[in-house]
Amino acid sequence: MTILVVKGTWTKKEGYLSMIAEKEIIVREATDEDADGIIKVLMSTKLDEETWAGNKIFVAENLRKRPRNKQFIVLLAEFGSSIIGFIDCAVFPSFWECKKQGLIIDLFVHPAYQSKGVGSKLLKALIKRASAENIVELHVSTGRKNAKARKLYGKLGFTEEHLLLERSQRD
């Protein structure tokens, strides 16, 4: 378990209580029961309830499968009893490296808790976990214009190494 102590004023936003004082943010392994909290974090970032209406079942089913699947690492950040962020990583064998590699799929932090070290703490915990599981490389993809994410990843040793090409399979 990793604990980050954050000092400062927490504002009331989106149902989170206002608090002034030191509070603990705990990073831990996600369980099946955490799916609803993770969905709330996803919904807080950009998407409204109407957008999520069709996707909720899909997301819930897949999130509930990930923590039991050894090919995924899913960690989350809690403040009090609320999930405020999460990171998940797919683990796969590299035939070239002859070892395991990881691909960070998602890193989301509730907007009320962004720029408070939560994303950094989640990423550091994942790096530590990957090292313990003999994962030799971690990869991540982010938008070219996402300066905050690029800065965070760069601060923790990620470098631009490869070009990622994408082909949409959507109708």
Phi, psi and omega in degrees: 000136180246135180237134176243126177261124182245129177257145174141189181261128176259126183270155177283119181206129174054041174088357178272139184288149176279130180218142174236116179150178175284133177226151180268135170250119184256133174254127181214169176293137177283151175237173179307321185289351183273356185303316181297319178294322178293320178299320178298321177297314179301316181294329182288340187284313183210326194268140179269171183304320182295319179297322183280345186309314182280340186261346186303315182295314179302311182297313182300315181298317182286324176294323180292333179280325188301312183299333180276343185271121182290353177273004178227144169246124179233116178243150178224159177251134179240142171237112188065233179258010183256136173280124184244356178184164177203160175221139175225149188221130174273135180250131183213154178282142173255118178291331179288311181279341186059032178211178180276146173234163178231145176237115178289120182272311184221143167218108182233139174230135177307136183307327180292344184243006179287153181063029177236014177089002183292312179299319178297318180294319177297315182294318177298319179296321178293318179300316179297316180296318179299318178298317180296332180262015178058038173274119189277336178218144171244136178240152177211148176241137175214162181294145180302327183268001181275078185297322181297315180293316181298321178295316179300309181298319179298320179299331183256021170096003177281138179233158176281110184245325188227161173263127178261122177259147184226141174229119181286136176254014181281153179294000000 
